[in-house]
Amino acid sequence: MFSCKNNSPENQKGIADYAITNVTLIDGTGNKAAPNTTILIKGEKIFDIVDSNAEIQADSIINGTGKFIIPGIFDNHFHLGEDNDRRLKRMIHFGVTNVFIPGSSFMTYPIVKRLDSIEKTGKVTSPSIKYSSLFVTVPDGHPRGDYRIEGKNIYRLRSEEEIPVIVKEAKENGAIAIKLMIEDGPTPPFIEIIDSTLINRIRKEADKAGLMLFAHIGERKEWKISLEHNVDALMHFTNPSIDWENDMDLVKQMQTDSIYWVTTGMLIAAYTRYPLNPEWLDSEHWKVYDREREELKKNQEKHRQIAISIIENGFRMSVEEFQNGYLKKIASDWRKLDSLGVQMVVGTDGGTPNLYNIPGLNVHKEMQLYQEGGMKPERIIKCASLNAAKMLKIDKDYGSVEIGKIANMLVLDKNPLDDISNTLSINTVLKKGKIQKRITNANNGNRCTRPNK
């Protein structure tokens, strides 16, 4: 892309800061693509969207001929780690402009509040951040581990009386939801699922505080329990074992009650598919992950053996059977749920110990899983943008390219409606109306620069 100053007298004080002309707009709502479109941006927001033949008033013009614009994408399930500034910068590089951070081993309120604060001040290159409470579980419940410190990064409920305090702390620390662990695993020895009396009280207190309730699940029985207690979103679709003949009442309830389902297919792929295909580490998109790639290459055989063990002992199938359709079958369920009106949302569970689930790139790989299941690209883009914004209740400002919304957009060199993998042909990332600095040792960095006024 190139830009030029529009110095005509009538445009010296243009009503928009700049205009991106002659692009094909894919707005994230599921509408048809709109070729020959001009998008005008003023401050942080989209000021107007017009036909490229229309007269425009803007201080600067960016010629977008041959380019495609989609909304900035979301990762609605991303975990913090030990080098968060670096991780968040790579998410922006790959066009992730909004992220939801649920409770995790490395999440404490001071850490996440710091990241939120410095993102707002622009001191770090980062997506806009929303986050949940700390883990809420029961003694000896999932997740296990001595590195989880009660009251610091996890709550282990012993009585109803603790719940108002937990909810109050979440609200005071800026959380938008309570993260409730409704899971008995994921591996043996299994533990008892949280008691329904506690879930009911959590729901009641969350409602009083104006917080949502997001449930961490892994299996069909936990899906059912979550719906019985009116959760707002399900945070995993790892192995729900949907029985399409007998589970339609649950599907209908999700559709009727607008319950969101975050897919996290990359969690499975990172532990299975990717270790079996280590040559993928040599792709151009891995260039920004030099440290991680070096670590993974050192341990290729170890990861391959773990992947085979998970497939044969966990999924109880051969590697060939797994490679020939397991993830595609899961993704086909996503497609069918979407077609039935369930709000499917892209989220990766990035930040897990497995480095193949790498921040930023993993969102695009998750979207490619959707396509494997037969979902159309325009629907996939909606799951990664508008559906995600609705889940977080920020769709008034985010999630689609529409007049009055925050100007979070990706400019692409190739048409994502031809193949969703073309979302990786990123030319430029815009966040809050500003062109973001990308990492220059991959994809040539930004190829569009906004001129100085």
N, C-alpha and C positions, 0 to 999 in steps of 0.2 A: 504494500500500500504506500501511497505517497500523500503528502498534504501540502497545501498551499495557502497563502494568505489571501483573503478576499478583500481587496483594497478599494473596491468601488465606493463612492461617497455614500450611497444609500446603505451600505453595509458596515461602515466604520463603527457604528454602534448597533450591531446586530442584536436581535432579540434572543438569539441563542449563542452560546460560547463557540460551539462548532457543530458541523453537520457531517455525517458519514453518508455519502451519496451512492446510488446505483448498486446497492447490495440486495441480496435475496434474504428476506427476513423469515425466520422460523421462530415464532414468538413464544413457544413453550406452552401455549394453551391447548395445543392439539389442532389448531386451525391450519388450513393449507398454507404452504409457503407463499410469500408475497414477493415476487421479483421486482426489480426496478424501484426499490424503496429507499427513501432518505430518512435518516433518524437524526433529529436535532437534540442536542444535549445542552442544558444550562445548569451550571453548578453540579450537584450530585445526581440530578434527575433527568429523565427523558422528557424533553419539553414538547416535542411533537413528532409525529410519524406521518410522512406524506409521500405521494408519488414523486419519483425523481424528476418528472417534468414540471413539477410545481415550482413557483418562485419561492426562494427561501432567503431569510435574513440570518446570517451567522457571521461571527468574527473570523472563523477559519473553516476551510472546506477540506475534507478527507475523501479522496476518490476511492470508493470501495468496489469498483467494477470487477466482476468475477468472484467476489467474496460472498460469504454466507455468515449471517449473524444468528446466534442462539443465546438464550439467557446464560448468565453465569451459573455453574452447576453446584450442587450441594453434595456433601457427604453427611448423611444424617445418623452416622454411627462411627465416630472416630475417637480413639483413645490417645491420651497423652503418654509421653515417654520421658526419656532422659534428656533429649535435645529438641525441645519443642519449637524453638524459634526456627531451627533448620527445617523441621518437618513442615511447619506452616508455610514457610517460604516456598517449598516445593509444591505445596498444594496450590498456591497462587500460580506458580509456573504452569501447572496443568489446568488452570481455569476453574479451580474450586474456590468460589468467592464467598460461600457460606458453609459453616460446619456446625454440627451439633455434637457436643462432647458429653456422653453419659458417664456416670460414676465408674471409676476404674482404679486399679492399683496405684497409679501414679497421679491420680486426681485428688487434690485437696482444695478446699475453698480458696486459700491464699494464692495457690498456683494459678487456678483458672481465672480468678479475679484479676490477677496481674496481667495475664495474657489478654483478657478482654479490655483492660484499661489501656495497654500499650497499643493494641490494635486500633482503638478509637482515636488515639493521639497520632497515629501514623508512624510510630517509632519502630515498628516491625512490619515486614511484608507478610500479611496474614489475611486469611478469610475473616469475615465477620463471624463472631462466636456467640453461640447459645449453649447452655449446659444444664444438666440435671443436678439433683441431689447426689450425695455420696451413695454407694451401694446401700440398699436396705434389705437385710436378709435375717436369718435366724442363727442361733448358736450352732456351730459346726455345719452351717449351710453353705451352699455355693455362693461365692467362690471361696475356696479354701486357701490357706497359705499363711505362714507366720509373718510375712512382710506386710500383711494388711493390719493396720493399727486401728483398733476400735475407737470411734469418735474422730479420727483423723481422716481416714479414707474409706471407712465402712461403718455401718451401724448393724449390730446384731441384736435383734429384738428379743426381749424376754417377757415383756408385758405390754398391754395396751397403753399404760400410763406414759411410756416413753415416746409414743407416737407424736403427740402435740409438740413436744420439744424438738424432735427431728424435723417436722414440717416447718416449724417456726424458724429454725436455723437455716433451712433451705431457702425459704422466702427472703430472710434478711441478707443472705449471701448472694442473691441474684439468680438463683436457679429458677427455671421455668417449669420443671416437672420433678416428680419423685421417681427414682429408678428402683423398681421393686423386682427382686430376684425370685421368679417363680420357676425354679428348675431344680431337679433332683440329681444333677450330675455335673458335667456331662459324661463322666466315666465312673465306673464302680470304684469304691463302694457308694451306692446311692443313699441319699439322705431324704428325710421326710420333707414334703413340700410345706411351705408356710401355711399356717392355720387360717381358715376362712374368716374367723373372727378378727384376726389382725388385719387381713386384707380389707375387710369392710371398714374398719376404723381408719386405716390409711386413706381409703377413698374419701371418707367423710371429712377428714381433716384437710386433705389436699383441696377438696372443693371449697371449704371455708377460706382457705388461704389463696384461692385463685390459681392453684397449680394443677398441672396435668399429671396423669399417672401413666407411666410407661412400664411395660412388663417385659422382663428378660425371660424368654422361653426357648425351649429346644425341641419339644415333642408335642404330639397331638393333644395329650391329656392336659398339658400346661396351656395350650391354646384354649381349650375348653374352659379351664378354670379362669383364665384371664377374661374371657367374654362374660362369664357368670358374674364377674365383679366390675364390669363396665370400665375397663381400662380404655385409655385414649389411643394407645399405640402399642404394637408388638415389636420388640427390638431384635428379633431373629426369625429367620425362616430356614433353619439348618436342616431340620428333619421333621416336619409336622405330620408327615404320613397322611395326607388328605385322602379320604375315601369319598370319591365324587358321588357315590350313590347314597351314602348315609350322612355326609357332613354338610349337606346343602343348607341346613338350618343355621349352622355356624357361619357359613359364607353369607347368607342373607342378613344375618345380624350385623356382620361387619359392614356390609353395604348400607344397611338402613341406619346404623349408628355412626357412620363415617369414621370407622376405626382404621387407623393407618397401620400398614405392615411394612417394616423395614427389612430388606431382603438378606443382606450380608452373605451373599453367595461366595464372595472372595475369601471368606473365612475357610470354607471347604477347599476352594481351588488352591489357596496358598499352601495348604498342608498336603495336597495330593497331586493335582495336575501340574503345578509349576515345578516342583522338585523332579518330576518325571520328564520334564522338558527344559533342562538347564541351559540349552542353547538360546533360550529367550532372553537370557541376561545380556546377550550381545546385541540386542536391538538398540536403535538410536535413542530411544526414550529412556533407557537405563543410564545414559551418560551422566545424568545429574545425581546419580546415586553411587558415586565411586566407592565410598566406604562400605555401603551395604553390599554392593556387588562383589567386592573383594572378600568380604566375610562369607557370603553365600558360596562363592567359588571354592573357598577353602574347605567347605563342609558339604560338598555336593553329594558324595556317597552316603554320608550320614543322613541327610535329608531325604535321599531317595529311599533308603531302607525304612525310615519312619513313614514315608508315604505308602509304601507297599504294606506295611503292618497295619496302618489305619484302614486301608482298602480291604485287606483280606480278613482282619480280625474285627474291625469296627463295623464296616459295611457288609461284611461277609459275602464278598464277591471277588472274582478274579480281577486283576489289573486290566485285562482286556475288556471285561464286561463294564468296568467303571469308565474306562476311556471311551467306550462306544455309546455311552448314553446317560450316565447317572446325573451329571450336572445339567444336561439338556432336558432330562425329565423334570428336574426341579424347576428350571426356567420355564418349561411349558406350563407348569402350574401357576407361575407368576402371570404368564400371558392370559391364562384362562380366568384367574381371579380378576385381573384388570378388565377383561371383557365383560365380567359380571358386575362391574361397578365398585370393586374393592379398591381402596386408595393404596396402591403400591408405591413404595418410596425407595430410592437408591441409598444404600448405606453399606459400608464395607467391613466394619469391625477392624479397620486399620489400626495399627499400633499394637496388635497382638505380637507375641514373641517371634512369630515367623516373619522374617524380613521380606518374603515374597509379597506380602500384603502391604505394599509400599505406598506411603501417603501421596495422593494426587493422581499418579498413574493408575492406582487401584480402582478409582471411580470409573475411569474409562473402561477398564477390564470388566468391572461389574456390569456396566451398560452393554458390553459385548456378550455377556452371559444372557442378558435379556433377549438379545437378538437371536442367540442360539435356540432359545425356546419358542421363537416364531413371532415375537412382538415387533410391531412396526416401529421404525426409528422415531417417528413423530410422537408416538406414545412413550417410548423410552425417554426421550428428552423431557416430556412432561413429568415422568416419575422422578427425574433427576433435578427438576426445577420447581414447577408450580405445586405439584403434590407435596414436595418436601417443605416448601414455604408454608403451605396450608397446615401441615402437621405441627409446625412450630408457631402457628398463628401470626405469621409475619407477611402473609400474602398481599396485604394492602400495599406494601412497599417493595416486596421481592418476589422472585419466582417466575417472572415473565417479562417480555419486552413490550411494555405498554405505556401509554402516555401517563405521566405523573409518578411512575415508579422509579426507584433508584436505578441508575444506569450501570448495572452489572451485566456485562455482555462478553461473549467470545466472538472474535472475528476469525473465521475459518477459511482456509484456502480451498477446501474440497467440500462437496455437498454431503452432509451427514444423512440425508434422506436416501442416498444411494447405498450407503453402508455406514452403520453407526461408528465404525472404527475411524471414520473421517473426523470425528470430534477431536482426534489427536493432531489434526492438521492445523494447529493453532497458529494464527498469524499475530494476534494481539489479544491481550486480556484487559478489560476495563472493569474497574471496581469503583463504585461511587463516582462515576463520571471521569475517573482519572486512568490514564494508561499505566499499567503496572510494569515495573521492571522485572523482566524474566531472567532466568539463568542462561548465560550466553554460550555455554558449551554444549547446548542441546537445541535443536530446531532453530539455530541461528538467533536465538533470543527474539526480541520484538522486531518486527519488520515494519511497524507503523509507529511513527512518532508524532505527537501533537506539537505543532509549531509554537514558538514563543510569541506572545502577543506584543 
